[in-house]
Amino acid sequence: MNPENKKIFNLIGLATKARNLVSGEFSTEKAVKGHNAALVIVAEDASDNTKKMFTNMCTYYKVPIYFFGEKTELGHAMGKEFRASLAVLDKGMADAIEKQLKMMQ
């Protein structure tokens, strides 16, 4: 795993501990529609359906969305088994993660 990836997973872990993150399809969708999500991350190995749904939703609600990592990696970063989607609720934390994600593109 490259250092940039590790940094992002660490930030996801921090956001989880600080309770500034929700994960799973239902919770992520609720956060976006409730205008609480500052950033959405969907696993690269999520289903095409899931990717399309969140892309459309995030475009509509104007929430930045990134496709990053695998379901197992995202889940592991949060201390769970696997997660296909997550929403970062804290703007500062979302900005820090987004900065790292942009450096990788």
Biotite code that builds the C-alpha atoms (Angstrom):
import biotite.structure as struc

atoms = struc.array([
    struc.Atom([0.000, 0.000, 0.000], chain_id="A", res_id=1, res_name="MET", atom_name="CA", element="C"),
    struc.Atom([1.433, 3.370, -0.958], chain_id="A", res_id=2, res_name="ASN", atom_name="CA", element="C"),
    struc.Atom([1.841, 6.144, 1.653], chain_id="A", res_id=3, res_name="PRO", atom_name="CA", element="C"),
    struc.Atom([-0.934, 8.327, 0.182], chain_id="A", res_id=4, res_name="GLU", atom_name="CA", element="C"),
    struc.Atom([-3.419, 5.476, 0.458], chain_id="A", res_id=5, res_name="ASN", atom_name="CA", element="C"),
    struc.Atom([-2.319, 4.765, 4.012], chain_id="A", res_id=6, res_name="LYS", atom_name="CA", element="C"),
    struc.Atom([-2.851, 8.420, 4.938], chain_id="A", res_id=7, res_name="LYS", atom_name="CA", element="C"),
    struc.Atom([-6.404, 8.346, 3.576], chain_id="A", res_id=8, res_name="ILE", atom_name="CA", element="C"),
    struc.Atom([-7.242, 5.125, 5.435], chain_id="A", res_id=9, res_name="PHE", atom_name="CA", element="C"),
    struc.Atom([-5.785, 6.635, 8.634], chain_id="A", res_id=10, res_name="ASN", atom_name="CA", element="C"),
    struc.Atom([-7.957, 9.733, 8.202], chain_id="A", res_id=11, res_name="LEU", atom_name="CA", element="C"),
    struc.Atom([-10.997, 7.494, 7.657], chain_id="A", res_id=12, res_name="ILE", atom_name="CA", element="C"),
    struc.Atom([-10.093, 5.693, 10.884], chain_id="A", res_id=13, res_name="GLY", atom_name="CA", element="C"),
    struc.Atom([-9.792, 9.005, 12.739], chain_id="A", res_id=14, res_name="LEU", atom_name="CA", element="C"),
    struc.Atom([-13.127, 10.224, 11.392], chain_id="A", res_id=15, res_name="ALA", atom_name="CA", element="C"),
    struc.Atom([-14.704, 6.938, 12.540], chain_id="A", res_id=16, res_name="THR", atom_name="CA", element="C"),
    struc.Atom([-13.298, 7.305, 16.068], chain_id="A", res_id=17, res_name="LYS", atom_name="CA", element="C"),
    struc.Atom([-14.494, 10.911, 16.214], chain_id="A", res_id=18, res_name="ALA", atom_name="CA", element="C"),
    struc.Atom([-17.950, 9.754, 15.079], chain_id="A", res_id=19, res_name="ARG", atom_name="CA", element="C"),
    struc.Atom([-17.699, 12.029, 12.038], chain_id="A", res_id=20, res_name="ASN", atom_name="CA", element="C"),
    struc.Atom([-18.354, 9.246, 9.576], chain_id="A", res_id=21, res_name="LEU", atom_name="CA", element="C"),
    struc.Atom([-21.238, 6.971, 8.631], chain_id="A", res_id=22, res_name="VAL", atom_name="CA", element="C"),
    struc.Atom([-20.897, 3.872, 6.479], chain_id="A", res_id=23, res_name="SER", atom_name="CA", element="C"),
    struc.Atom([-23.055, 1.447, 4.599], chain_id="A", res_id=24, res_name="GLY", atom_name="CA", element="C"),
    struc.Atom([-25.456, 2.209, 1.770], chain_id="A", res_id=25, res_name="GLU", atom_name="CA", element="C"),
    struc.Atom([-28.438, 3.220, 3.912], chain_id="A", res_id=26, res_name="PHE", atom_name="CA", element="C"),
    struc.Atom([-26.543, 5.510, 6.321], chain_id="A", res_id=27, res_name="SER", atom_name="CA", element="C"),
    struc.Atom([-24.523, 7.114, 3.523], chain_id="A", res_id=28, res_name="THR", atom_name="CA", element="C"),
    struc.Atom([-27.677, 7.821, 1.527], chain_id="A", res_id=29, res_name="GLU", atom_name="CA", element="C"),
    struc.Atom([-29.380, 9.286, 4.619], chain_id="A", res_id=30, res_name="LYS", atom_name="CA", element="C"),
    struc.Atom([-26.389, 11.576, 5.288], chain_id="A", res_id=31, res_name="ALA", atom_name="CA", element="C"),
    struc.Atom([-26.344, 12.873, 1.702], chain_id="A", res_id=32, res_name="VAL", atom_name="CA", element="C"),
    struc.Atom([-30.105, 13.458, 1.521], chain_id="A", res_id=33, res_name="LYS", atom_name="CA", element="C"),
    struc.Atom([-30.092, 15.054, 4.974], chain_id="A", res_id=34, res_name="GLY", atom_name="CA", element="C"),
    struc.Atom([-27.366, 17.516, 3.853], chain_id="A", res_id=35, res_name="HIS", atom_name="CA", element="C"),
    struc.Atom([-24.973, 16.159, 6.503], chain_id="A", res_id=36, res_name="ASN", atom_name="CA", element="C"),
    struc.Atom([-22.397, 14.589, 4.186], chain_id="A", res_id=37, res_name="ALA", atom_name="CA", element="C"),
    struc.Atom([-19.321, 16.691, 3.356], chain_id="A", res_id=38, res_name="ALA", atom_name="CA", element="C"),
    struc.Atom([-17.711, 13.941, 1.271], chain_id="A", res_id=39, res_name="LEU", atom_name="CA", element="C"),
    struc.Atom([-18.712, 10.512, -0.035], chain_id="A", res_id=40, res_name="VAL", atom_name="CA", element="C"),
    struc.Atom([-16.305, 7.668, -0.789], chain_id="A", res_id=41, res_name="ILE", atom_name="CA", element="C"),
    struc.Atom([-17.446, 4.589, -2.693], chain_id="A", res_id=42, res_name="VAL", atom_name="CA", element="C"),
    struc.Atom([-15.238, 1.514, -3.009], chain_id="A", res_id=43, res_name="ALA", atom_name="CA", element="C"),
    struc.Atom([-13.760, 0.905, -6.456], chain_id="A", res_id=44, res_name="GLU", atom_name="CA", element="C"),
    struc.Atom([-15.034, -2.677, -6.329], chain_id="A", res_id=45, res_name="ASP", atom_name="CA", element="C"),
    struc.Atom([-18.603, -1.644, -5.419], chain_id="A", res_id=46, res_name="ALA", atom_name="CA", element="C"),
    struc.Atom([-21.318, -2.714, -7.862], chain_id="A", res_id=47, res_name="SER", atom_name="CA", element="C"),
    struc.Atom([-21.986, -0.557, -10.917], chain_id="A", res_id=48, res_name="ASP", atom_name="CA", element="C"),
    struc.Atom([-25.471, 0.009, -9.545], chain_id="A", res_id=49, res_name="ASN", atom_name="CA", element="C"),
    struc.Atom([-24.120, 1.379, -6.259], chain_id="A", res_id=50, res_name="THR", atom_name="CA", element="C"),
    struc.Atom([-21.611, 3.621, -8.060], chain_id="A", res_id=51, res_name="LYS", atom_name="CA", element="C"),
    struc.Atom([-24.295, 4.994, -10.379], chain_id="A", res_id=52, res_name="LYS", atom_name="CA", element="C"),
    struc.Atom([-26.768, 5.598, -7.543], chain_id="A", res_id=53, res_name="MET", atom_name="CA", element="C"),
    struc.Atom([-24.252, 7.532, -5.421], chain_id="A", res_id=54, res_name="PHE", atom_name="CA", element="C"),
    struc.Atom([-22.842, 9.430, -8.421], chain_id="A", res_id=55, res_name="THR", atom_name="CA", element="C"),
    struc.Atom([-26.337, 10.657, -9.333], chain_id="A", res_id=56, res_name="ASN", atom_name="CA", element="C"),
    struc.Atom([-27.245, 11.413, -5.722], chain_id="A", res_id=57, res_name="MET", atom_name="CA", element="C"),
    struc.Atom([-24.020, 13.296, -4.980], chain_id="A", res_id=58, res_name="CYS", atom_name="CA", element="C"),
    struc.Atom([-24.311, 15.289, -8.212], chain_id="A", res_id=59, res_name="THR", atom_name="CA", element="C"),
    struc.Atom([-27.864, 16.287, -7.302], chain_id="A", res_id=60, res_name="TYR", atom_name="CA", element="C"),
    struc.Atom([-27.017, 17.229, -3.698], chain_id="A", res_id=61, res_name="TYR", atom_name="CA", element="C"),
    struc.Atom([-23.657, 18.750, -4.717], chain_id="A", res_id=62, res_name="LYS", atom_name="CA", element="C"),
    struc.Atom([-21.551, 16.493, -2.491], chain_id="A", res_id=63, res_name="VAL", atom_name="CA", element="C"),
    struc.Atom([-18.017, 15.590, -3.662], chain_id="A", res_id=64, res_name="PRO", atom_name="CA", element="C"),
    struc.Atom([-17.710, 11.876, -4.438], chain_id="A", res_id=65, res_name="ILE", atom_name="CA", element="C"),
    struc.Atom([-14.600, 9.732, -4.918], chain_id="A", res_id=66, res_name="TYR", atom_name="CA", element="C"),
    struc.Atom([-14.069, 6.117, -5.880], chain_id="A", res_id=67, res_name="PHE", atom_name="CA", element="C"),
    struc.Atom([-11.259, 4.862, -3.696], chain_id="A", res_id=68, res_name="PHE", atom_name="CA", element="C"),
    struc.Atom([-9.969, 1.614, -2.220], chain_id="A", res_id=69, res_name="GLY", atom_name="CA", element="C"),
    struc.Atom([-11.674, -1.739, -2.004], chain_id="A", res_id=70, res_name="GLU", atom_name="CA", element="C"),
    struc.Atom([-14.618, -2.704, 0.196], chain_id="A", res_id=71, res_name="LYS", atom_name="CA", element="C"),
    struc.Atom([-12.383, -4.726, 2.533], chain_id="A", res_id=72, res_name="THR", atom_name="CA", element="C"),
    struc.Atom([-9.853, -1.860, 2.846], chain_id="A", res_id=73, res_name="GLU", atom_name="CA", element="C"),
    struc.Atom([-12.532, 0.736, 3.622], chain_id="A", res_id=74, res_name="LEU", atom_name="CA", element="C"),
    struc.Atom([-14.155, -1.583, 6.147], chain_id="A", res_id=75, res_name="GLY", atom_name="CA", element="C"),
    struc.Atom([-10.797, -2.381, 7.754], chain_id="A", res_id=76, res_name="HIS", atom_name="CA", element="C"),
    struc.Atom([-10.006, 1.346, 8.127], chain_id="A", res_id=77, res_name="ALA", atom_name="CA", element="C"),
    struc.Atom([-13.243, 1.679, 10.132], chain_id="A", res_id=78, res_name="MET", atom_name="CA", element="C"),
    struc.Atom([-12.741, -1.468, 12.166], chain_id="A", res_id=79, res_name="GLY", atom_name="CA", element="C"),
    struc.Atom([-15.556, -3.250, 10.328], chain_id="A", res_id=80, res_name="LYS", atom_name="CA", element="C"),
    struc.Atom([-15.599, -6.143, 7.869], chain_id="A", res_id=81, res_name="GLU", atom_name="CA", element="C"),
    struc.Atom([-16.295, -4.426, 4.577], chain_id="A", res_id=82, res_name="PHE", atom_name="CA", element="C"),
    struc.Atom([-18.041, -1.283, 3.456], chain_id="A", res_id=83, res_name="ARG", atom_name="CA", element="C"),
    struc.Atom([-18.869, -0.225, -0.115], chain_id="A", res_id=84, res_name="ALA", atom_name="CA", element="C"),
    struc.Atom([-19.743, 3.359, 0.801], chain_id="A", res_id=85, res_name="SER", atom_name="CA", element="C"),
    struc.Atom([-19.139, 5.950, 3.483], chain_id="A", res_id=86, res_name="LEU", atom_name="CA", element="C"),
    struc.Atom([-19.921, 9.600, 4.133], chain_id="A", res_id=87, res_name="ALA", atom_name="CA", element="C"),
    struc.Atom([-17.662, 11.973, 6.063], chain_id="A", res_id=88, res_name="VAL", atom_name="CA", element="C"),
    struc.Atom([-19.795, 14.363, 8.118], chain_id="A", res_id=89, res_name="LEU", atom_name="CA", element="C"),
    struc.Atom([-17.140, 16.789, 9.362], chain_id="A", res_id=90, res_name="ASP", atom_name="CA", element="C"),
    struc.Atom([-16.157, 19.477, 6.819], chain_id="A", res_id=91, res_name="LYS", atom_name="CA", element="C"),
    struc.Atom([-12.570, 19.825, 8.112], chain_id="A", res_id=92, res_name="GLY", atom_name="CA", element="C"),
    struc.Atom([-12.005, 16.075, 8.050], chain_id="A", res_id=93, res_name="MET", atom_name="CA", element="C"),
    struc.Atom([-13.620, 15.834, 4.604], chain_id="A", res_id=94, res_name="ALA", atom_name="CA", element="C"),
    struc.Atom([-11.305, 18.571, 3.283], chain_id="A", res_id=95, res_name="ASP", atom_name="CA", element="C"),
    struc.Atom([-8.228, 16.756, 4.659], chain_id="A", res_id=96, res_name="ALA", atom_name="CA", element="C"),
    struc.Atom([-9.283, 13.464, 3.022], chain_id="A", res_id=97, res_name="ILE", atom_name="CA", element="C"),
    struc.Atom([-10.212, 15.190, -0.250], chain_id="A", res_id=98, res_name="GLU", atom_name="CA", element="C"),
    struc.Atom([-6.815, 16.905, -0.357], chain_id="A", res_id=99, res_name="LYS", atom_name="CA", element="C"),
    struc.Atom([-5.098, 13.492, -0.128], chain_id="A", res_id=100, res_name="GLN", atom_name="CA", element="C"),
    struc.Atom([-7.427, 11.999, -2.757], chain_id="A", res_id=101, res_name="LEU", atom_name="CA", element="C"),
    struc.Atom([-6.701, 14.843, -5.186], chain_id="A", res_id=102, res_name="LYS", atom_name="CA", element="C"),
    struc.Atom([-2.949, 14.308, -4.786], chain_id="A", res_id=103, res_name="MET", atom_name="CA", element="C"),
    struc.Atom([-3.397, 10.755, -6.087], chain_id="A", res_id=104, res_name="MET", atom_name="CA", element="C"),
    struc.Atom([-5.260, 11.666, -9.270], chain_id="A", res_id=105, res_name="GLN", atom_name="CA", element="C"),
])
